[in-house]
């Protein structure tokens, strides 16, 4: 099951690193290229909360087999696509199938294992879930450079077939409930899909169009209205699509909030590092992936210690310590310069890698460990949905900071240079003596051509540092939420 989940998460990252290659191959415009990723993410975020209901209808055994089979077939379809429309259509199928695999694995931790073994099972699932985004860039870059973009999807086929054949005989046989299909509240399903889809599209457009633009305001309004109607119908329905009952458990509610904060910091950091290294340092996908492997290595090294401590120490204390250290690791990246590279990024990544398992294992137990078995599949879907929403909102906020703050910093630097400020010249990598001789009076076109790219790059670095500060503040917020969690008696 973890192998299937790994391929589903890895697929997002390997495709992201190779979007320009796919764009050139299929002659897709830059404006529409992002829908190759957005279509996957929208389908995934709709499928995640449906996992509980689908598990009840198909059983864990056949839901996993069906989802993985669909994901594998859709991967073949993506590789064979010759047009943009075909590629996006198969990406939707991929995203929906992949979205059910992640919560199904985390639900299996609490449904298949006794309490004393759940720590190890959660660790294995957590390593897979967090390691896939870390190794994704280097895998995607290597595949694109060595073979072709088609293999970004074809690498899913063999592992998918292996997991699809091996997993069902090992999973418990459970009753199928196809009769529930006739009782499904289709209106609630449509409302939920519209709410999540418009929210995802709004978050994608906000950094470019503005959060209060007509388009984004309309999308967020539709999302809120559909979401409100969905909650109202769900609370009154005899057979709801998504059970909201787990939110009555305070520990689960706080666990979901912590999962949201982890999504902001985790996906945000995985997004910021490639952006910085590509634009500021000029690295390719393979170099970026090699740098990001540090986080994965630190995470793997810390995993046995995390399991041992998770068994012996209070979950709240471990969670608070994990998010505190994670916040420190994020804050250490707030002081990057134009010359920052692998050596300067090494220790912040190590600190974050050490902390990640403590931000995942104890919160998962806090959220799911005390719930009755009947609620675990649905609760796992909601728990993972919050992490994905956190990632989507975090990346939207990061893009907003980069688009807005970079222009402000660039204008301020330009004014300081015109006034002859030597510290501004040093900040952009310009010799102060050259500033005095070249910018005394109106700057010449040659000097402007030399200085402007240096200004823009420095302003971008400063805006990236602001984004790191936002991520660190989110981790601090998680630390403040931990005391409100209630560690109840586990099943």
C-alpha positions in Angstrom: 0.0 0.0 0.0 2.9 2.4 0.8 4.4 1.6 -2.6 1.2 2.7 -4.3 1.0 5.9 -2.2 4.6 6.7 -2.9 4.1 6.6 -6.7 1.0 8.8 -6.4 2.8 11.5 -4.4 6.0 11.2 -6.5 4.0 11.7 -9.7 3.1 15.3 -8.7 6.8 16.2 -8.1 8.4 14.6 -11.1 5.9 16.2 -13.5 6.3 19.6 -11.9 10.1 19.6 -12.6 9.5 18.8 -16.3 6.6 21.0 -17.2 8.7 23.1 -19.7 9.7 19.9 -21.5 6.1 18.8 -21.8 5.0 22.3 -22.9 7.5 22.2 -25.8 6.6 18.7 -26.8 2.9 19.3 -27.0 3.1 23.0 -28.1 1.1 24.2 -25.1 1.0 27.9 -24.2 2.5 28.9 -20.9 -0.8 30.2 -19.6 -2.5 26.8 -19.9 0.5 24.6 -19.0 -0.2 24.9 -15.3 -3.5 23.0 -15.8 -1.5 19.8 -16.2 -0.8 20.1 -12.4 -3.9 21.9 -11.4 -6.3 19.3 -12.9 -4.5 16.6 -10.9 -4.6 18.6 -7.7 -8.3 19.4 -8.0 -9.3 15.8 -8.6 -7.1 14.7 -5.8 -8.5 17.2 -3.3 -12.0 16.1 -4.2 -11.2 12.4 -3.8 -9.5 12.6 -0.4 -12.6 13.3 1.7 -14.5 10.6 -0.2 -12.1 7.9 0.9 -14.2 7.0 4.0 -17.4 6.5 2.0 -15.6 4.6 -0.8 -14.0 2.3 1.8 -17.4 1.5 3.2 -18.8 0.7 -0.2 -15.8 -1.2 -1.7 -13.9 -2.3 1.4 -10.3 -1.2 2.0 -9.1 -4.2 -0.1 -10.9 -3.5 -3.3 -10.8 0.3 -3.0 -7.0 0.1 -2.9 -6.9 -2.3 -5.8 -9.3 -0.3 -7.9 -7.7 3.0 -7.2 -4.2 1.8 -8.0 -5.4 0.0 -11.2 -7.0 3.3 -12.3 -3.9 5.3 -11.4 -1.7 2.9 -13.4 -4.0 2.9 -16.5 -4.3 6.7 -16.3 -0.5 6.9 -16.2 -0.3 4.9 -19.4 -2.9 7.3 -20.9 -0.8 10.3 -19.9 2.3 8.9 -21.5 0.4 8.2 -24.7 -1.3 11.6 -24.9 -0.6 13.6 -28.0 -2.8 16.6 -27.2 -3.2 18.9 -24.2 -6.9 17.9 -23.8 -6.0 14.2 -23.6 -3.2 14.8 -21.1 -5.4 16.9 -18.8 -8.2 14.3 -19.0 -5.9 11.5 -17.9 -4.4 13.7 -15.2 -7.9 14.1 -13.7 -8.3 10.3 -13.5 -4.8 10.1 -12.0 -5.5 12.7 -9.4 -8.8 11.1 -8.3 -7.2 7.7 -8.0 -4.1 9.0 -6.3 -6.2 11.0 -3.8 -7.8 7.9 -2.3 -4.5 6.1 -1.9 -3.0 8.5 0.7 -5.7 8.5 3.3 -6.4 4.7 2.7 -2.8 4.0 3.8 -3.0 6.1 7.0 -6.4 4.6 7.8 -4.8 1.1 7.4 -2.3 2.0 10.1 -5.1 2.1 12.7 -7.3 -0.6 11.2 -4.7 -3.3 10.5 -2.2 -3.0 13.4 -2.5 -3.3 17.2 -1.7 -0.2 19.2 1.9 -1.2 20.0 2.7 -1.7 16.3 1.0 1.5 15.0 4.0 3.7 15.7 6.2 1.7 13.3 3.4 1.5 10.7 2.8 5.3 11.0 6.6 5.9 10.6 6.8 3.8 7.4 3.7 5.6 5.9 5.1 9.0 7.1 8.5 8.4 5.6 6.9 7.4 2.3 4.6 10.4 2.3 7.3 12.9 3.1 10.2 11.3 1.2 8.4 11.3 -2.2 8.3 15.2 -2.5 11.9 15.3 -1.4 13.3 12.9 -4.1 10.8 14.0 -6.7 12.8 16.8 -8.3 16.0 14.7 -8.7 14.0 11.8 -10.1 12.1 14.0 -12.5 15.2 15.9 -13.6 17.1 12.7 -14.2 14.3 11.0 -16.2 13.8 14.1 -18.4 17.5 14.4 -19.1 18.2 10.7 -19.6 15.0 9.5 -21.4 11.9 11.5 -22.3 8.9 13.1 -20.6 6.8 10.0 -21.3 8.7 8.1 -18.8 7.6 10.5 -16.0 4.3 8.5 -16.2 5.6 5.1 -17.4 7.7 4.7 -14.3 4.4 4.2 -12.4 3.4 1.1 -14.4 5.6 -1.7 -13.0 5.3 -0.6 -9.3 1.6 -0.1 -9.8 1.1 -3.5 -11.2 3.2 -5.1 -8.4 1.2 -3.4 -5.6 -2.1 -4.0 -7.4 -1.4 -7.8 -7.5 0.3 -8.3 -4.2 -1.8 -6.1 -1.8 -5.4 -7.5 -2.2 -4.6 -11.1 -1.0 -2.8 -9.6 2.0 -5.6 -7.2 3.0 -8.6 -8.5 5.1 -11.8 -9.6 3.4 -14.7 -7.3 4.2 -18.3 -7.0 3.2 -19.0 -4.9 0.1 -21.9 -2.4 0.4 -22.9 -1.6 -3.2 -26.4 -0.8 -2.0 -25.1 2.5 -0.5 -24.6 3.7 -4.1 -28.4 4.1 -4.5 -28.6 6.1 -1.2 -25.8 8.6 -1.9 -26.7 12.3 -1.7 -25.6 13.4 -5.1 -26.3 17.1 -4.4 -23.9 17.0 -1.4 -21.3 15.4 -3.6 -21.7 18.1 -6.3 -21.6 20.9 -3.7 -18.4 19.5 -2.1 -16.7 19.1 -5.5 -17.6 22.6 -6.5 -16.5 24.1 -3.2 -13.1 22.4 -3.2 -12.5 22.9 -7.0 -13.3 26.7 -6.9 -11.1 27.1 -3.8 -8.2 25.4 -5.5 -8.6 27.5 -8.7 -9.0 30.7 -6.6 -5.8 29.9 -4.7 -4.0 29.3 -8.0 -5.1 32.6 -9.5 -4.8 34.8 -6.4 -1.1 35.6 -6.6 -1.4 36.7 -10.3 -4.8 38.4 -10.3 -4.9 39.6 -6.7 -6.8 38.1 -3.8 -9.6 40.7 -4.1 -9.9 40.7 -7.9 -13.3 40.1 -9.4 -12.3 36.6 -10.6 -10.8 35.4 -7.2 -13.5 37.1 -5.1 -16.1 35.3 -7.3 -14.4 31.9 -6.9 -14.0 32.2 -3.2 -17.6 33.3 -2.8 -18.8 30.3 -4.8 -16.5 28.1 -2.7 -17.9 29.4 0.6 -21.5 29.2 -0.5 -21.2 25.6 -1.8 -19.2 24.7 1.3 -21.8 26.1 3.6 -24.6 24.3 1.8 -22.6 21.1 1.8 -22.1 21.2 5.6 -25.8 22.0 6.1 -27.0 19.1 3.9 -24.4 16.7 5.4 -25.4 17.4 9.0 -29.1 16.6 8.1 -28.5 13.7 5.7 -29.3 10.2 6.8 -26.5 8.8 4.6 -23.9 11.6 4.2 -21.1 11.5 1.7 -18.6 12.6 4.2 -19.0 12.0 8.0 -18.3 15.3 9.9 -18.8 13.6 13.3 -15.0 13.2 13.9 -14.7 17.0 14.3 -16.7 16.6 17.6 -13.5 15.0 19.0 -11.4 17.9 20.2 -8.1 16.0 19.7 -9.1 15.2 16.1 -10.0 18.8 15.4 -6.6 20.0 16.8 -4.8 17.3 14.9 -6.4 18.5 11.7 -5.2 22.1 12.5 -1.7 20.7 13.1 -1.9 18.8 9.8 -2.9 22.1 8.0 0.2 23.9 9.6 2.4 21.0 8.5 1.1 21.2 5.0 1.9 24.9 4.9 5.5 24.4 6.1 6.3 21.1 4.3 4.9 21.9 0.9 6.0 25.5 1.2 9.6 24.6 1.9 9.6 22.0 -0.9 8.3 24.7 -3.2 10.7 27.5 -2.1 14.0 25.7 -2.5 13.6 24.9 -6.2 12.3 28.4 -6.9 15.3 29.9 -5.2 17.9 27.6 -6.7 16.5 27.9 -10.2 16.1 31.6 -10.4 18.9 32.9 -8.1 21.6 30.2 -8.6 20.6 29.0 -12.1 20.6 25.3 -11.2 18.8 22.6 -13.3 16.3 20.1 -12.0 19.0 17.4 -11.3 21.1 19.8 -9.2 18.1 21.1 -7.3 17.0 17.5 -6.5 20.5 16.6 -5.3 20.4 19.5 -2.9 16.9 18.6 -1.6 18.0 15.1 -0.8 19.5 16.4 2.5 16.1 16.7 4.0 15.1 13.1 3.1 18.4 11.7 4.4 18.0 13.5 7.8 14.4 12.3 7.9 15.4 8.7 7.3 18.2 8.8 9.9 15.8 10.2 12.5 12.9 7.8 11.9 14.1 5.0 14.3 14.6 7.5 17.1 11.2 9.1 16.4 9.5 5.6 16.7 11.2 4.9 20.0 10.3 8.3 21.5 6.8 8.2 20.1 6.2 5.0 22.1 7.5 6.3 25.4 6.7 10.0 25.5 3.5 12.1 25.6 2.2 12.8 22.1 1.6 16.5 22.9 5.1 17.1 24.1 6.6 15.4 21.1 4.3 17.4 18.8 5.2 20.7 20.4 8.9 19.9 20.3 8.6 18.7 16.6 6.9 21.9 15.4 9.3 24.1 17.5 12.3 22.5 15.9 10.6 22.6 12.5 10.0 26.3 13.0 13.7 26.8 13.8 14.7 25.0 10.7 12.4 27.2 8.6 13.7 30.4 10.4 17.3 29.4 9.6 16.5 29.9 5.9 15.4 33.5 6.5 18.9 34.9 6.0 19.7 33.7 2.5 21.8 35.8 0.1 22.5 35.8 -3.6 25.4 33.4 -2.9 23.5 30.9 -0.8 23.8 27.4 -2.1 24.2 23.8 -1.0 26.6 24.5 2.0 24.4 27.2 3.4 21.2 25.2 2.9 22.6 22.0 4.5 21.9 22.6 8.2 18.5 24.2 7.8 17.5 21.2 5.8 18.9 18.8 8.4 17.0 20.5 11.2 13.8 20.4 9.2 14.4 16.7 8.3 14.9 15.8 11.9 11.7 17.6 13.0 9.3 16.4 10.2 8.7 12.9 11.7 7.7 14.5 15.0 5.3 16.8 13.2 3.6 13.8 11.5 3.7 10.8 13.8 2.3 12.2 17.1 -0.3 14.5 15.4 -1.5 11.4 13.5 -2.0 9.5 16.7 -3.6 12.6 18.4 -6.1 12.8 15.5 -6.9 9.2 14.7 -5.8 7.1 17.7 -8.8 7.7 19.9 -11.5 7.4 17.3 -13.8 4.3 16.9 -12.9 2.1 14.0 -16.0 3.0 12.0 -14.8 6.7 11.8 -11.1 6.1 11.0 -11.4 5.9 7.2 -13.4 9.1 6.9 -11.3 10.8 9.6 -8.1 9.8 7.8 -9.4 11.5 4.6 -10.2 14.7 6.4 -6.9 14.7 8.2 -5.0 14.4 4.9 -7.3 16.9 3.2 -6.2 19.5 5.8 -2.6 18.9 5.0 -3.2 19.3 1.3 -5.3 22.4 1.8 -2.5 23.8 4.0 0.0 23.2 1.2 -2.3 24.8 -1.4 -2.9 27.9 0.7 0.8 28.1 1.8 2.0 28.0 -1.8 -0.6 30.7 -2.8 0.7 32.9 0.1 4.3 32.3 -0.9 3.6 33.3 -4.5 1.7 36.4 -3.3 4.8 37.4 -1.2 7.2 36.8 -4.1 5.1 38.8 -6.5 4.4 41.8 -4.2 7.4 42.1 -1.9 10.0 41.7 -4.7 8.7 44.8 -6.5 8.7 46.8 -3.3 12.3 45.7 -2.4 13.4 46.4 -6.0 12.0 50.0 -6.0 13.6 50.7 -2.6 17.0 49.4 -3.7 16.8 51.5 -6.8 16.1 54.6 -4.8 19.0 53.8 -2.4 21.4 53.3 -5.3 20.4 56.6 -6.9 21.1 58.3 -3.5 24.6 56.8 -3.5 24.0 54.3 -0.6 27.1 52.1 -0.5 25.3 49.4 1.6 22.7 49.0 -1.2 25.6 48.5 -3.7 27.1 45.8 -1.5 23.7 44.1 -1.1 23.3 43.6 -4.8 27.0 42.6 -5.3 28.1 45.9 -6.9 31.4 47.5 -6.0 30.6 50.7 -4.1 33.4 52.5 -5.9 31.7 51.7 -9.2 28.5 53.1 -7.7 30.1 56.4 -7.0 31.7 56.7 -10.4 28.9 55.3 -12.4 25.7 56.6 -10.8 26.8 60.1 -9.9 24.0 62.0 -11.6 21.5 60.3 -14.0 22.5 56.7 -14.6 23.6 55.8 -18.1 21.7 53.1 -20.1 24.8 50.8 -19.8 24.8 51.2 -16.0 21.1 50.5 -15.8 21.5 47.4 -17.9 24.2 46.2 -15.5 22.5 47.1 -12.3 18.8 46.2 -12.9 19.2 42.4 -13.0 21.3 42.6 -9.8 18.6 44.6 -8.2 15.8 42.2 -9.2 17.7 39.2 -8.1 18.5 40.7 -4.7 14.9 41.9 -4.2 13.7 38.4 -5.1 16.1 36.8 -2.5 14.7 39.2 0.2 11.1 38.3 -0.7 12.0 34.6 -0.5 13.3 35.3 3.0 10.0 36.9 3.9 8.3 33.7 2.7 10.5 31.6 4.9 9.5 33.9 7.8 5.8 33.3 7.1 6.4 29.5 7.1 8.3 29.8 10.4 5.3 31.8 11.9 2.9 29.0 10.9 5.1 26.4 12.7 5.0 28.6 15.8 1.2 28.8 15.5 1.1 25.0 15.6 3.1 25.0 18.8 0.5 27.2 20.4 -2.3 24.9 19.3 -0.8 21.8 20.8 -1.9 22.4 24.5 -5.5 22.4 23.4 -5.3 18.8 22.2 -6.8 16.2 24.5 -5.0 12.9 24.8 -7.9 10.6 25.4 -8.0 6.9 25.9 -7.0 5.1 22.7 -8.9 2.2 21.1 
